[in-house]
Amino acid sequence: MRHLLAIEDLDRAEIERIMERADSFAEVGRRDIKKVPTLRGRTVVSLFYEASTRTSASFELAAKRLSADLVSIKAAGSSVDKGESLKDTIATLSAYEPEAIVIRSPHAGAAKLVAGWTEAGVINAGDGKHEHPSQALLDVYTLRGRLGELDGKRIWIVGDVLHSRVARSCALAFRLMGARVTLCGPPTLIPRNAGSALGCEVTHDISGLGEADVVYTLRMQSERMAESFVPSLREYAMRFQVNGRRLGPRQLLMHPGPVNRGVELSGEVIDGPNSLITEQVKSGLVVRMAVLYELLAGGTRPRGGRQMPETELPAPTPIGEPA
């Protein structure tokens, strides 16, 4: 795998390989010594142009658990505040010869542009309303831990699909793994072509929610809304909030975070036995370790601006060996 830019670039076999690798790292995480030397001497740059808690923290911890050298940059307080372009920022960072750049940007397509400007492997940590592939991978991993294979499982994605990169990535990933996906929300928050583009069913009526094995709720992304898409958050909550009355006892509940309590979810279901929200966060670490491993230790890769022949590459250290 050269880069991780979008779920649409992967096939089921590649996702399965990442899941298996994440299982190995989960086993390592249960040991007293959780660090492995697999990426020792390699540099990972974390470049975030948008606020983040879960994605940023888990990628940084993943790099450290793999013994990589980490450079963490937030747009605020960097040369971006002085007007430096993305291309110039990447040129500056590439001079340090990183093996991977993890980037989050408010602009769709930013990660793909970066991949054309650097020899490093690029991981898309969210680009505008386009995709968030590592989130979808950790969600698949979380569900496989509870349900096993996803073939034939019914997953409803409920809420602000229009502004959600998570919705796009998850719909594609769930379908690749054999699930049946339904998008549910107000007509103003689901693109007209979403069903055909993503291969999903679409409904604007939440009354059929009971058929779902998994309910995946989305945050109302007011920061991406230039106009009003619903009369009010209160009315949205009345019509589409997932609460104890709508969520069945056997249905699993997911949310990518951060959660707006009392809007898309009620407090009782967030903290209830159906919720996988905390498990999703835990899964994020091992899945992102697996992604870094696949990019940097799973095959040959340009390093230092040149292509290293396979015989020159150091053999990857077994991931089970402590540092």
C-alpha positions as CSV (number, residue, x, y, z in Angstrom):
1,M,0.0,0.0,0.0
2,R,1.6,3.3,-1.2
3,H,-0.8,5.7,0.5
4,L,-4.1,5.7,2.3
5,L,-6.1,8.4,0.7
6,A,-9.6,6.9,0.4
7,I,-11.6,3.7,1.1
8,E,-12.6,3.7,-2.6
9,D,-8.9,2.9,-3.4
10,L,-9.0,-0.3,-1.3
11,D,-10.5,-3.7,-1.9
12,R,-11.8,-6.2,0.6
13,A,-8.5,-8.2,0.7
14,E,-6.5,-5.1,1.6
15,I,-9.0,-4.2,4.4
16,E,-8.8,-7.8,5.7
17,R,-5.0,-7.5,5.8
18,I,-5.2,-4.3,7.9
19,M,-7.7,-6.0,10.3
20,E,-5.3,-9.0,10.8
21,R,-2.4,-6.6,11.4
22,A,-4.5,-4.7,13.9
23,D,-5.3,-7.9,15.8
24,S,-1.6,-8.5,16.2
25,F,-1.1,-5.0,17.6
26,A,-4.1,-5.5,20.0
27,E,-2.3,-8.5,21.4
28,V,0.9,-6.5,21.9
29,G,-1.2,-3.8,23.7
30,R,-2.2,-6.3,26.3
31,R,1.4,-6.7,27.4
32,D,3.2,-4.7,30.1
33,I,5.6,-3.4,27.5
34,K,3.4,-2.0,24.7
35,K,6.1,-0.5,22.5
36,V,7.7,-2.3,19.5
37,P,10.8,-1.3,17.5
38,T,9.2,-1.8,14.0
39,L,9.6,1.8,12.8
40,R,12.6,2.8,14.8
41,G,14.6,5.4,12.9
42,R,11.7,6.4,10.6
43,T,10.0,9.8,10.8
44,V,6.3,10.3,10.8
45,V,4.8,13.9,10.4
46,S,1.4,14.6,11.8
47,L,0.0,17.8,10.1
48,F,-3.5,18.9,11.2
49,Y,-5.2,21.9,9.7
50,E,-8.4,21.2,11.6
51,A,-9.1,20.6,15.3
52,S,-8.9,16.9,16.4
53,T,-8.8,14.9,19.5
54,R,-9.3,11.2,18.7
55,T,-7.6,11.0,15.3
56,S,-4.6,13.2,16.2
57,A,-4.0,11.5,19.5
58,S,-4.3,8.0,18.2
59,F,-2.1,8.5,15.1
60,E,0.6,10.2,17.3
61,L,0.4,7.4,19.9
62,A,0.4,4.8,17.2
63,A,3.7,6.2,15.8
64,K,5.2,6.3,19.2
65,R,4.1,2.7,20.0
66,L,5.9,1.7,16.8
67,S,9.1,3.6,17.9
68,A,8.9,6.1,15.0
69,D,10.3,9.6,15.4
70,L,7.2,11.9,15.5
71,V,6.9,15.5,14.3
72,S,3.5,17.0,15.3
73,I,2.3,20.2,13.7
74,K,-0.9,22.1,14.2
75,A,-1.8,24.9,11.7
76,A,-2.4,27.3,14.5
77,G,1.0,28.7,15.6
78,S,2.8,27.4,12.6
79,S,4.0,29.2,9.4
80,V,0.5,28.6,8.0
81,D,-0.6,31.6,10.2
82,K,1.9,33.7,8.2
83,G,0.4,32.7,4.9
84,E,2.5,29.7,3.9
85,S,0.8,27.5,1.3
86,L,0.2,23.8,1.7
87,K,2.7,23.0,-1.1
88,D,5.4,25.1,0.6
89,T,4.7,23.5,3.9
90,I,5.0,20.1,2.4
91,A,8.3,21.0,0.7
92,T,9.7,22.2,4.0
93,L,8.6,19.1,5.9
94,S,9.9,16.8,3.0
95,A,13.4,18.2,3.5
96,Y,13.4,16.3,6.8
97,E,12.9,13.0,4.8
98,P,9.8,11.7,6.6
99,E,8.5,8.3,5.7
100,A,4.9,9.2,6.3
101,I,2.8,12.3,6.5
102,V,-0.6,12.2,8.2
103,I,-2.7,15.1,7.1
104,R,-6.1,16.5,8.0
105,S,-7.4,19.4,5.9
106,P,-10.7,21.3,5.5
107,H,-10.3,21.0,1.8
108,A,-11.4,17.9,-0.2
109,G,-8.5,16.5,-2.2
110,A,-5.8,18.0,-0.1
111,A,-4.3,14.6,0.8
112,K,-4.1,13.5,-2.8
113,L,-2.3,16.7,-3.7
114,V,0.2,16.1,-0.9
115,A,0.9,12.6,-2.3
116,G,2.0,14.2,-5.5
117,W,4.4,16.6,-3.8
118,T,6.4,14.2,-1.5
119,E,8.2,10.9,-1.6
120,A,6.6,10.1,1.8
121,G,3.6,7.8,2.2
122,V,0.5,10.0,2.8
123,I,-2.4,9.1,5.1
124,N,-5.6,11.0,4.8
125,A,-6.9,11.9,8.3
126,G,-9.9,13.7,6.8
127,D,-10.2,16.0,3.9
128,G,-13.1,18.4,3.8
129,K,-16.4,16.5,3.0
130,H,-14.6,13.9,1.0
131,E,-13.3,10.9,3.1
132,H,-11.9,9.8,6.4
133,P,-10.6,6.3,5.6
134,S,-8.9,5.4,8.9
135,Q,-12.1,6.1,10.7
136,A,-14.0,3.7,8.5
137,L,-11.3,1.0,9.0
138,L,-11.5,1.3,12.8
139,D,-15.3,1.1,12.6
140,V,-15.0,-2.1,10.6
141,Y,-12.5,-3.5,13.1
142,T,-14.8,-2.6,16.0
143,L,-17.8,-4.3,14.5
144,R,-15.9,-7.4,13.5
145,G,-14.9,-7.7,17.2
146,R,-18.6,-7.8,18.1
147,L,-20.3,-9.4,15.1
148,G,-17.6,-11.3,13.3
149,E,-18.0,-11.0,9.5
150,L,-20.3,-8.1,8.3
151,D,-21.8,-10.1,5.4
152,G,-25.5,-9.5,5.4
153,K,-25.6,-7.2,8.4
154,R,-27.9,-4.2,8.2
155,I,-26.2,-0.9,9.1
156,W,-28.1,2.4,9.3
157,I,-26.1,5.6,9.0
158,V,-28.3,8.4,10.5
159,G,-27.9,12.2,10.4
160,D,-25.9,14.8,8.6
161,V,-24.7,12.7,5.6
162,L,-24.3,15.8,3.4
163,H,-21.3,17.2,5.4
164,S,-19.9,14.0,6.6
165,R,-16.7,12.5,5.3
166,V,-17.1,9.7,7.8
167,A,-20.5,8.7,6.2
168,R,-18.9,8.3,2.8
169,S,-16.0,6.3,4.0
170,C,-18.0,4.1,6.3
171,A,-20.7,3.4,3.7
172,L,-18.0,2.3,1.2
173,A,-16.2,0.2,3.7
174,F,-19.2,-1.5,5.2
175,R,-20.4,-2.4,1.7
176,L,-17.0,-3.8,0.8
177,M,-17.3,-6.1,3.8
178,G,-20.7,-7.3,2.7
179,A,-23.1,-5.2,4.8
180,R,-26.3,-3.7,3.6
181,V,-26.2,0.1,4.3
182,T,-29.1,2.5,4.7
183,L,-28.7,6.3,4.8
184,C,-31.3,8.1,7.0
185,G,-31.8,11.8,7.6
186,P,-33.7,14.9,6.5
187,P,-33.9,15.4,2.7
188,T,-31.7,18.5,3.1
189,L,-28.9,16.5,4.7
190,I,-28.6,13.6,2.2
191,P,-27.3,14.4,-1.3
192,R,-29.7,13.4,-4.1
193,N,-27.2,11.0,-5.7
194,A,-26.0,9.4,-2.4
195,G,-27.8,6.2,-2.8
196,S,-26.6,5.4,-6.3
197,A,-23.1,6.8,-5.7
198,L,-22.5,4.8,-2.5
199,G,-24.7,1.8,-3.3
200,C,-27.0,2.4,-0.4
201,E,-30.7,2.6,0.3
202,V,-32.0,6.0,1.4
203,T,-34.8,6.9,3.7
204,H,-36.0,10.1,5.3
205,D,-38.2,8.2,7.8
206,I,-36.5,6.9,11.0
207,S,-39.4,4.7,11.9
208,G,-37.8,1.7,10.2
209,L,-34.7,1.9,12.4
210,G,-35.7,-1.3,14.2
211,E,-34.5,-3.4,11.2
212,A,-30.9,-2.3,11.7
213,D,-28.3,-4.5,13.4
214,V,-26.1,-1.4,13.8
215,V,-27.1,2.2,14.2
216,Y,-24.3,4.6,13.2
217,T,-25.2,8.2,14.1
218,L,-23.5,11.3,12.7
219,R,-22.8,14.7,14.3
220,M,-24.6,17.8,13.0
221,Q,-21.6,19.6,11.5
222,S,-22.7,23.2,12.0
223,E,-19.2,24.5,11.3
224,R,-19.6,23.3,7.6
225,M,-23.1,24.7,7.2
226,A,-23.2,28.1,5.5
227,E,-27.0,28.1,5.6
228,S,-29.8,26.5,7.6
229,F,-30.5,22.9,6.6
230,V,-33.0,22.2,9.4
231,P,-35.4,24.5,11.1
232,S,-33.7,24.1,14.5
233,L,-31.6,21.5,16.4
234,R,-34.5,20.9,18.7
235,E,-36.7,19.9,15.8
236,Y,-34.0,17.8,14.3
237,A,-33.6,16.0,17.7
238,M,-37.4,15.4,17.9
239,R,-37.4,13.7,14.4
240,F,-34.0,12.0,14.2
241,Q,-32.4,11.7,17.6
242,V,-31.5,8.1,18.5
243,N,-32.7,7.5,22.0
244,G,-33.9,4.8,24.3
245,R,-37.3,4.7,22.6
246,R,-35.9,4.1,19.2
247,L,-32.9,1.9,19.9
248,G,-33.7,-1.7,20.5
249,P,-31.9,-3.9,23.1
250,R,-30.0,-5.9,20.5
251,Q,-28.9,-3.0,18.3
252,L,-25.3,-1.8,18.4
253,L,-24.7,2.0,18.6
254,M,-21.8,3.8,17.0
255,H,-20.7,7.4,16.6
256,P,-17.4,8.8,15.3
257,G,-17.2,11.6,17.9
258,P,-17.4,14.2,19.2
259,V,-21.0,13.7,20.3
260,N,-23.5,16.5,20.7
261,R,-25.4,15.1,23.7
262,G,-29.1,15.7,23.4
263,V,-29.0,16.3,19.7
264,E,-28.2,13.2,17.6
265,L,-28.0,11.0,20.6
266,S,-29.6,11.0,24.1
267,G,-27.4,10.6,27.1
268,E,-29.0,7.3,28.1
269,V,-27.9,5.5,24.9
270,I,-24.4,7.1,24.8
271,D,-23.7,5.6,28.2
272,G,-25.8,2.5,27.7
273,P,-24.8,-1.1,27.1
274,N,-25.5,-0.9,23.3
275,S,-22.8,1.8,22.8
276,L,-19.6,1.0,21.1
277,I,-18.3,4.6,21.2
278,T,-15.5,3.9,23.6
279,E,-14.5,0.7,21.8
280,Q,-14.2,2.7,18.6
281,V,-11.7,5.0,20.3
282,K,-9.7,2.0,21.5
283,S,-9.8,0.4,18.1
284,G,-8.4,3.6,16.5
285,L,-5.0,3.1,18.1
286,V,-4.4,-0.5,16.9
287,V,-5.9,0.1,13.4
288,R,-3.8,3.2,12.9
289,M,-0.7,1.3,14.1
290,A,-1.6,-1.3,11.4
291,V,-2.0,1.4,8.7
292,L,1.4,2.9,9.5
293,Y,2.9,-0.6,9.5
294,E,1.4,-1.4,6.1
295,L,2.7,1.8,4.6
296,L,6.2,1.8,6.1
297,A,7.1,-1.8,6.8
298,G,4.9,-3.8,4.6
299,G,7.0,-3.4,1.4
300,T,9.5,-1.2,-0.4
301,R,9.1,2.6,-0.2
302,P,11.1,5.6,-1.3
303,R,13.2,7.0,1.5
304,G,15.2,10.1,1.6
305,G,14.1,11.1,-1.9
306,R,15.3,7.9,-3.6
307,Q,13.9,4.4,-4.2
308,M,15.6,1.8,-2.1
309,P,15.9,-1.6,-3.6
310,E,14.3,-4.4,-1.7
311,T,17.7,-5.9,-0.6
312,E,18.7,-2.6,0.9
313,L,15.6,-2.3,3.1
314,P,16.0,-3.3,6.7
315,A,13.9,-6.4,7.5
316,P,10.8,-5.4,9.5
317,T,11.1,-6.4,13.2
318,P,8.4,-8.9,14.2
319,I,5.6,-6.8,15.7
320,G,5.4,-9.0,18.7
321,E,8.9,-8.2,19.9
322,P,9.1,-5.5,22.6
323,A,11.4,-2.5,22.2
